[in-house]
């Protein structure tokens, strides 16, 4: 049987060092800042282990008799890629697309690296073997991986090696026959609280002379010396699930990871003091493309969820039949369908990469460029549709327990689509989707998880078929020239003259 929720819950009780509000968290599976998000993560594995979902969600590992999630599958053809997408979309639907770093994200990143293992071999067989062995082990154990691939911002006018603190970013401080020792920080660690292991890498370019930071490895979250400094927990701040239904269960958290003299065995080191391979790890393999293809599948589901919120807002406040409101809803529906169409287009336009079938690179970056700009506008459109309805709500679910307040709520929270309690319930969810602190973090996330807009636009420029586009222009230009045009015009009247 594949991994289930109970298996995952037990795996998180590993002594990991998580720090929140000035203290160390003993057990993330029961702590009020994380327990519901952990339960949501566990529900993903329960879903895949259900007998009726085995075919949809899992496949048989090529190196064991176990069934594991399809996110580990290396697609050999178009049908394999579609089946993989269907599994990712099914998992995303459980959270409405709100889990940005669900287990299939970094698994997709690792799959893309394995597809490009020939690049690792060009830099040394030992590191390539470490990557392949780790991938097989992580796949066969169906691990929940996160990653930290960004260095702390500090002084962004300086490169990694020029920061005031030598080991601000994670770097090598020692090595011996058993492995390397590293010190320093990495971010953003999204989902690390409920993950099994972390991949450490560098998606930002490094310069010659910064070899001590040019490393990539994986360690368990409970590994000695790994420290997680959690951001504020939105889950812990929830008054009731009724008031913040998304924050209460889907706050996957983000954390700064500090590696305090962490020893990493050689068999878990994929890149060592190699700035060029650090660049190639994401740019030249299919890692960056496949991980962000997964992100667009998730966003496809999330946009569908948000379109549903928008339509229910209009129904709840009685504006759904107003022509200009329907026009707005139609526009939002088209935008959501555009994301879906781009995902399907990535698959239909896919092709071969070293024996695997992979999605179209430029359509993936097209989706990223468009959705980075689209998402905040989409959220703002829902705010416009709702108007003051999202503000004038009871202070909390506890207001219903007071008979006087409950009567006032019944008199003032009117809707043509539902009763007063149903109106409040839905609008609290809508606020959690577009206006709460949880919602604000998601807007920031969708705008920047793939990098700044100039970065994704640069990827779009790099992967577009400019020769085909300019070729069309050149073909048109070749159909005429100045001499032929002047010859054909000989004796013709000049514009605006009689010709006499």
C-alpha positions as CSV (number, residue, x, y, z in Angstrom):
1,X,0.0,0.0,0.0
2,X,1.2,3.5,-0.6
3,X,2.0,6.0,2.1
4,X,-1.0,7.2,4.1
5,X,-1.7,10.1,6.5
6,X,-0.8,8.1,9.6
7,X,2.6,7.2,8.1
8,X,3.3,10.9,7.4
9,X,2.2,12.1,10.8
10,X,4.5,9.6,12.5
11,X,7.4,10.6,10.3
12,X,7.2,14.3,11.5
13,X,7.9,13.3,15.1
14,X,11.6,13.3,14.5
15,X,12.9,15.8,17.0
16,X,13.1,18.7,14.4
17,X,14.1,22.0,15.8
18,X,11.3,24.5,15.0
19,X,11.3,27.9,16.8
20,X,8.2,30.1,17.1
21,X,7.4,33.1,19.4
22,X,10.7,32.8,21.2
23,X,10.5,29.1,22.1
24,X,11.2,25.7,20.5
25,X,8.2,23.7,19.4
26,X,8.1,20.1,20.8
27,X,5.8,18.4,18.3
28,X,4.5,20.2,15.2
29,X,1.8,17.5,14.7
30,X,-0.1,18.7,17.9
31,X,1.1,22.4,18.3
32,X,-1.8,24.9,17.7
33,X,0.3,26.8,15.2
34,X,0.7,23.8,12.9
35,X,-1.5,20.9,13.7
36,X,-4.3,21.7,11.2
37,X,-1.9,22.3,8.4
38,X,-0.2,19.0,9.2
39,X,-3.6,17.3,9.2
40,X,-4.2,18.7,5.7
41,X,-0.9,17.4,4.5
42,X,-1.7,14.0,6.0
43,X,-5.1,14.1,4.2
44,X,-3.2,14.2,0.9
45,X,-1.6,10.9,1.7
46,X,-4.9,9.4,2.9
47,X,-6.5,10.4,-0.4
48,X,-3.8,8.7,-2.4
49,X,-4.0,5.5,-0.3
50,X,-7.8,5.2,-0.7
51,X,-8.4,2.1,-2.9
52,X,-10.5,4.0,-5.4
53,X,-7.7,6.5,-5.9
54,X,-4.8,4.2,-6.4
55,X,-4.9,4.3,-10.2
56,X,-5.3,8.0,-10.3
57,X,-2.7,9.0,-7.7
58,X,0.0,6.3,-7.7
59,X,2.2,4.1,-9.9
60,X,4.5,1.2,-9.1
61,X,8.1,2.3,-8.3
62,X,10.6,0.8,-10.8
63,X,13.0,0.0,-7.9
64,X,10.5,-1.5,-5.4
65,X,7.1,-3.2,-5.3
66,X,5.6,-0.2,-3.6
67,X,3.0,2.2,-5.1
68,X,4.1,5.8,-4.8
69,X,2.7,9.1,-5.9
70,X,2.7,10.0,-9.6
71,X,4.7,13.1,-8.9
72,X,7.8,10.8,-8.8
73,X,6.9,9.4,-12.3
74,X,9.3,10.3,-15.1
75,X,6.9,10.6,-18.1
76,X,7.9,8.7,-21.2
77,X,5.1,9.9,-23.4
78,X,2.2,12.4,-23.6
79,X,-0.2,10.1,-21.8
80,X,2.2,9.7,-18.9
81,X,2.4,13.5,-18.6
82,X,-1.4,13.9,-18.6
83,X,-1.8,11.2,-15.9
84,X,0.8,13.0,-13.8
85,X,-1.1,16.2,-14.2
86,X,-4.4,14.6,-13.3
87,X,-2.8,13.4,-10.0
88,X,-1.4,16.8,-9.2
89,X,-4.7,18.5,-9.9
90,X,-6.6,16.0,-7.7
91,X,-4.3,16.8,-4.8
92,X,-4.6,20.5,-5.5
93,X,-8.4,20.2,-5.4
94,X,-8.2,19.0,-1.7
95,X,-6.9,22.4,-0.7
96,X,-8.5,24.4,-3.4
97,X,-5.0,25.1,-4.8
98,X,-4.0,26.9,-1.6
99,X,-1.0,24.7,-0.7
100,X,1.8,26.2,-2.8
101,X,4.5,23.7,-1.7
102,X,2.5,20.5,-1.6
103,X,4.7,17.3,-1.8
104,X,4.5,17.2,-5.6
105,X,6.3,20.5,-6.1
106,X,9.9,19.6,-5.0
107,X,9.4,16.0,-6.2
108,X,8.8,17.5,-9.6
109,X,12.0,19.6,-9.2
110,X,14.0,16.4,-8.4
111,X,12.4,14.5,-11.3
112,X,13.6,17.3,-13.7
113,X,17.1,17.1,-12.3
114,X,17.2,13.3,-12.8
115,X,16.1,13.8,-16.4
116,X,19.2,16.0,-16.8
117,X,21.6,13.7,-14.9
118,X,24.0,13.7,-17.9
119,X,24.9,17.3,-16.8
120,X,25.9,16.1,-13.4
121,X,27.9,13.3,-14.9
122,X,29.8,15.8,-16.9
123,X,31.0,17.3,-13.6
124,X,31.7,14.0,-11.9
125,X,30.2,10.5,-11.7
126,X,30.1,10.6,-7.8
127,X,27.8,13.5,-7.6
128,X,25.5,12.1,-10.4
129,X,25.3,8.8,-8.5
130,X,24.4,10.6,-5.3
131,X,21.5,12.4,-7.1
132,X,20.2,9.2,-8.7
133,X,20.5,7.2,-5.5
134,X,18.8,9.9,-3.4
135,X,16.0,10.3,-5.9
136,X,15.2,6.5,-5.9
137,X,15.3,6.5,-2.1
138,X,13.0,9.5,-1.8
139,X,10.6,8.1,-4.4
140,X,10.4,4.7,-2.8
141,X,9.7,6.3,0.6
142,X,7.3,8.8,-1.0
143,X,8.9,11.6,0.9
144,X,7.5,15.1,1.4
145,X,10.4,17.3,0.3
146,X,10.7,21.1,0.6
147,X,13.6,23.2,-0.6
148,X,15.6,26.3,0.3
149,X,17.2,27.7,-2.9
150,X,17.4,31.5,-2.1
151,X,20.0,33.2,0.1
152,X,19.0,35.7,2.7
153,X,18.5,39.2,1.2
154,X,20.7,41.2,3.6
155,X,22.4,43.8,1.3
156,X,21.0,43.1,-2.2
157,X,23.5,45.5,-3.7
158,X,26.3,42.9,-2.9
159,X,26.8,39.4,-4.2
160,X,26.7,36.4,-1.9
161,X,30.4,36.4,-1.2
162,X,30.6,40.1,-0.5
163,X,28.1,40.2,2.4
164,X,29.4,41.5,5.8
165,X,28.8,38.1,7.4
166,X,30.9,35.4,5.6
167,X,28.4,32.7,6.4
168,X,25.2,34.6,6.1
169,X,24.4,32.2,3.2
170,X,24.9,28.5,3.7
171,X,28.4,27.5,2.8
172,X,31.1,24.9,3.4
173,X,33.2,25.3,6.5
174,X,34.9,21.8,6.5
175,X,35.1,18.5,4.7
176,X,36.5,15.0,5.5
177,X,36.3,11.5,4.1
178,X,32.7,11.2,5.4
179,X,31.2,14.4,4.0
180,X,31.0,18.2,4.3
181,X,30.1,20.5,7.2
182,X,28.0,23.6,6.3
183,X,27.0,26.8,8.2
184,X,24.6,29.6,7.3
185,X,21.0,30.4,6.3
186,X,18.7,29.7,3.3
187,X,15.1,30.6,2.6
188,X,12.1,30.5,2.2
189,X,11.4,27.0,3.5
190,X,7.8,27.0,2.5
191,X,6.1,23.9,3.9
192,X,9.2,22.8,5.8
193,X,7.3,22.5,9.0
194,X,5.4,19.5,7.6
195,X,8.1,18.1,5.2
196,X,10.4,15.1,5.7
197,X,13.5,16.5,4.1
198,X,14.9,19.7,2.6
199,X,16.8,20.1,-0.7
200,X,19.4,22.9,-0.4
201,X,20.5,24.5,-3.7
202,X,21.1,27.9,-5.4
203,X,18.7,29.2,-8.0
204,X,20.5,32.6,-8.0
205,X,23.7,32.7,-10.0
206,X,27.0,32.6,-8.1
207,X,30.3,34.2,-9.2
208,X,33.8,32.7,-9.5
209,X,35.3,32.9,-6.0
210,X,32.0,31.9,-4.3
211,X,32.7,28.2,-4.6
212,X,32.1,27.6,-0.8
213,X,28.4,28.5,-1.4
214,X,28.2,26.4,-4.7
215,X,26.7,23.3,-3.1
216,X,23.5,21.3,-3.2
217,X,22.5,18.6,-0.8
218,X,19.5,17.1,1.0
219,X,19.1,16.4,4.7
220,X,16.2,15.3,7.0
221,X,14.3,18.1,8.8
222,X,15.3,16.5,12.1
223,X,19.0,16.3,11.2
224,X,21.3,17.6,13.9
225,X,22.1,21.3,13.5
226,X,19.1,22.1,11.2
227,X,17.1,25.0,12.8
228,X,13.8,26.3,11.4
229,X,12.8,29.8,12.4
230,X,9.1,30.0,11.6
231,X,7.3,33.1,10.5
232,X,4.1,34.1,12.4
233,X,1.5,31.4,12.3
234,X,-1.8,32.5,10.8
235,X,-3.3,29.2,12.0
236,X,-2.5,30.1,15.6
237,X,-4.1,33.5,15.3
238,X,-7.5,32.0,14.1
239,X,-10.4,32.7,16.5
240,X,-12.6,29.9,15.0
241,X,-12.6,27.8,11.9
242,X,-15.9,29.5,10.9
243,X,-14.2,32.9,10.9
244,X,-11.1,31.9,9.0
245,X,-11.7,28.6,7.3
246,X,-8.7,28.8,5.0
247,X,-6.2,30.2,7.5
248,X,-7.3,27.5,10.0
249,X,-6.2,24.5,7.8
250,X,-4.1,25.7,4.9
251,X,-1.3,27.8,6.4
252,X,1.6,25.8,5.1
253,X,4.0,28.3,6.8
254,X,7.4,29.6,5.7
255,X,10.6,29.3,7.6
256,X,14.2,30.6,7.5
257,X,16.5,27.6,7.8
258,X,19.8,27.9,9.6
259,X,22.4,25.2,9.2
260,X,24.5,25.2,12.4
261,X,27.6,23.2,11.7
262,X,25.5,20.6,9.8
263,X,27.4,17.5,8.7
264,X,26.2,16.2,5.3
265,X,27.4,12.7,4.1
266,X,28.9,12.6,0.6
267,X,26.1,10.3,-0.6
268,X,23.7,13.2,-0.1
269,X,25.9,15.9,-1.8
270,X,24.8,16.6,-5.4
271,X,27.0,19.6,-6.1
272,X,30.3,20.5,-4.4
273,X,32.1,23.8,-5.0
274,X,30.9,24.1,-8.6
275,X,29.3,27.4,-9.6
276,X,28.6,26.3,-13.2
277,X,26.7,23.1,-12.1
278,X,24.7,25.2,-9.6
279,X,23.5,27.2,-12.5
280,X,22.9,24.1,-14.7
281,X,21.0,22.4,-11.9
282,X,17.9,24.4,-12.6
283,X,18.5,26.2,-15.9
284,X,19.9,23.3,-18.0
285,X,18.1,20.3,-16.6
286,X,14.3,20.2,-16.6
287,X,14.0,21.0,-12.9
288,X,12.9,24.6,-13.2
289,X,10.4,23.8,-15.9
290,X,8.9,20.7,-14.3
291,X,8.5,22.3,-10.8
292,X,6.8,25.3,-12.3
293,X,4.6,23.2,-14.5
294,X,3.4,21.7,-11.2
295,X,2.8,25.2,-9.8
296,X,0.7,26.2,-12.8
297,X,-1.4,23.0,-12.4
298,X,-2.0,24.0,-8.8
299,X,-2.8,27.6,-9.8
300,X,-5.2,26.3,-12.4
301,X,-7.2,24.7,-9.6
302,X,-6.9,27.8,-7.4
303,X,-8.2,30.1,-10.1
304,X,-11.2,27.8,-10.5
305,X,-11.8,28.1,-6.8
306,X,-11.5,31.9,-6.9
307,X,-13.9,32.1,-9.9
308,X,-16.3,30.1,-7.7
309,X,-15.8,32.7,-4.9
310,X,-16.5,35.6,-7.3
311,X,-19.7,34.0,-8.6
312,X,-21.0,33.2,-5.2
313,X,-20.2,36.8,-4.0
314,X,-22.5,38.1,-6.8
315,X,-25.2,35.5,-5.9
316,X,-25.0,36.3,-2.2
317,X,-25.3,40.0,-2.5
318,X,-27.9,39.8,-5.3
319,X,-25.9,41.4,-8.2
320,X,-25.4,38.3,-10.4
321,X,-28.0,39.3,-12.9
322,X,-26.7,42.9,-13.4
323,X,-25.2,43.1,-16.9
324,X,-21.9,44.7,-16.0
325,X,-21.4,42.2,-13.1
326,X,-21.9,39.3,-15.5
327,X,-19.4,41.0,-17.8
328,X,-16.9,41.1,-14.9
329,X,-17.6,37.5,-14.1
330,X,-17.2,36.5,-17.7
331,X,-13.8,38.2,-17.8
332,X,-12.7,36.4,-14.6
333,X,-13.9,33.1,-16.0
334,X,-11.9,33.7,-19.2
335,X,-8.8,34.5,-17.3
336,X,-9.1,31.3,-15.2
337,X,-9.7,29.3,-18.4
338,X,-6.6,30.9,-19.9
339,X,-4.5,29.3,-17.1
340,X,-6.1,25.9,-17.8
341,X,-5.6,26.3,-21.5
342,X,-1.9,27.1,-21.0
343,X,-1.4,24.0,-18.9
344,X,-3.1,21.8,-21.5
345,X,-1.1,23.6,-24.2
346,X,2.2,22.9,-22.3
347,X,1.3,19.2,-22.6
348,X,0.1,19.3,-26.2
349,X,3.1,21.2,-27.3
350,X,5.5,19.1,-25.2
351,X,8.4,17.1,-26.7
352,X,11.3,14.7,-26.0
353,X,14.1,15.5,-23.6
354,X,16.7,12.8,-23.2
355,X,14.2,10.0,-23.5
356,X,11.4,11.7,-21.5
357,X,8.3,13.6,-22.6
358,X,8.2,17.1,-21.1
359,X,5.9,20.1,-21.2
360,X,6.6,23.0,-23.6
361,X,9.1,25.4,-21.8
362,X,8.0,28.7,-23.3
363,X,4.3,28.1,-22.6
364,X,5.2,27.4,-19.0
365,X,7.0,30.7,-18.7
366,X,4.2,32.4,-20.6
367,X,1.9,31.2,-17.9
368,X,4.2,32.5,-15.2
369,X,4.6,35.9,-16.8
370,X,0.9,36.4,-17.2
371,X,-0.3,35.0,-13.9
372,X,2.2,37.0,-11.8
373,X,0.5,40.1,-13.2
374,X,-3.0,38.5,-13.3
375,X,-3.3,37.2,-9.7
376,X,-3.4,40.5,-7.7
377,X,-5.7,42.0,-10.3
378,X,-8.0,39.0,-10.0
379,X,-8.1,39.4,-6.2
380,X,-8.9,43.1,-6.6
381,X,-11.7,42.3,-9.0
382,X,-13.4,40.0,-6.4
383,X,-13.0,42.8,-3.8
384,X,-14.8,45.2,-6.2
385,X,-17.6,42.7,-6.7
386,X,-18.0,42.3,-3.0
387,X,-17.8,46.0,-2.0
388,X,-18.6,46.6,1.7
389,X,-20.1,43.1,2.1
390,X,-16.7,41.8,3.3
391,X,-16.3,44.5,5.9
392,X,-19.8,44.7,7.6
393,X,-19.7,41.2,9.2
394,X,-20.1,40.0,12.8
395,X,-16.9,40.2,14.8
396,X,-16.7,36.4,15.1
397,X,-18.8,33.2,15.2
398,X,-19.3,33.8,18.9
399,X,-21.8,36.6,18.1
400,X,-24.3,34.0,17.2
401,X,-24.2,32.6,20.8
402,X,-25.7,35.9,22.1
403,X,-29.4,35.8,21.4
404,X,-29.7,39.6,21.0
405,X,-26.8,39.7,18.5
406,X,-28.0,36.7,16.7
407,X,-31.4,38.5,16.2
408,X,-29.6,41.6,14.9
409,X,-27.5,39.4,12.5
410,X,-30.7,37.7,11.3
411,X,-32.3,41.1,10.6
412,X,-29.3,42.7,8.9
413,X,-27.4,40.0,7.1
414,X,-29.9,39.4,4.3
415,X,-29.3,37.6,1.0
416,X,-31.4,36.4,-1.9
417,X,-29.4,33.2,-2.1
418,X,-29.1,32.0,1.5
419,X,-30.1,32.7,5.1
420,X,-28.2,35.1,7.4
421,X,-25.9,32.5,8.8
422,X,-25.1,31.1,5.3
423,X,-24.3,34.7,4.2
424,X,-21.9,35.3,7.0
425,X,-20.3,31.9,6.6
426,X,-19.6,32.4,2.9
427,X,-18.4,36.0,3.2
428,X,-16.0,35.0,6.0
429,X,-14.5,32.5,3.6
430,X,-14.4,35.1,0.8
431,X,-12.5,37.5,3.1
432,X,-10.0,34.8,4.1
433,X,-9.4,34.3,0.3
434,X,-8.9,37.9,-0.6
435,X,-8.4,40.2,2.4
436,X,-7.0,38.4,5.5
437,X,-3.4,38.2,6.4
438,X,-3.4,34.7,5.0
439,X,-4.8,36.1,1.7
440,X,-2.2,38.8,1.7
441,X,0.6,36.3,2.0
442,X,-0.8,34.3,-0.9
443,X,-1.0,37.4,-3.2
444,X,2.7,38.1,-2.4
445,X,3.5,34.4,-2.9
446,X,1.8,34.1,-6.3
447,X,3.5,37.3,-7.5
448,X,7.0,36.2,-6.4
449,X,7.4,32.4,-5.9
450,X,8.9,32.1,-9.4
451,X,11.1,35.2,-8.9
452,X,10.7,38.8,-9.7
453,X,8.8,39.7,-12.9
454,X,11.9,40.7,-14.7
455,X,13.3,37.3,-14.0
456,X,10.3,35.4,-15.4
457,X,10.1,37.7,-18.4
458,X,13.8,37.0,-19.0
459,X,13.0,33.3,-19.0
460,X,10.2,34.0,-21.5
461,X,12.6,35.9,-23.8
462,X,15.2,33.1,-23.5
463,X,12.9,30.3,-24.4
464,X,10.8,31.9,-27.2
465,X,11.3,30.8,-30.8
466,X,12.5,34.2,-32.1
467,X,13.8,32.7,-35.3
468,X,10.3,31.5,-36.2
469,X,8.8,34.9,-35.4
470,X,11.4,37.0,-37.2
471,X,11.4,34.4,-40.0
472,X,7.8,35.3,-40.8
473,X,8.7,39.0,-41.0
474,X,11.7,38.2,-43.2
475,X,9.6,36.2,-45.5
476,X,7.2,39.1,-45.9
477,X,10.1,41.5,-46.5
478,X,11.5,39.2,-49.2
479,X,8.4,39.6,-51.3
480,X,9.2,43.1,-52.3
481,X,12.1,45.6,-52.7
482,X,12.6,49.2,-53.5
483,X,13.6,48.7,-57.1
484,X,10.6,46.7,-58.0
485,X,8.3,49.1,-56.2
486,X,9.7,52.1,-57.9
487,X,9.6,50.4,-61.3
488,X,6.0,49.4,-60.9
489,X,5.1,53.0,-59.9
490,X,6.8,54.5,-63.0
491,X,4.5,56.9,-64.8
492,X,1.9,56.7,-62.0
493,X,0.4,59.9,-60.6
494,X,1.7,61.1,-57.4
495,X,-0.8,61.0,-54.5
496,X,-3.0,64.1,-54.4
497,X,-2.1,65.3,-58.0
498,X,-4.1,65.2,-61.2
499,X,-1.4,63.6,-63.2
500,X,-1.4,66.2,-66.0
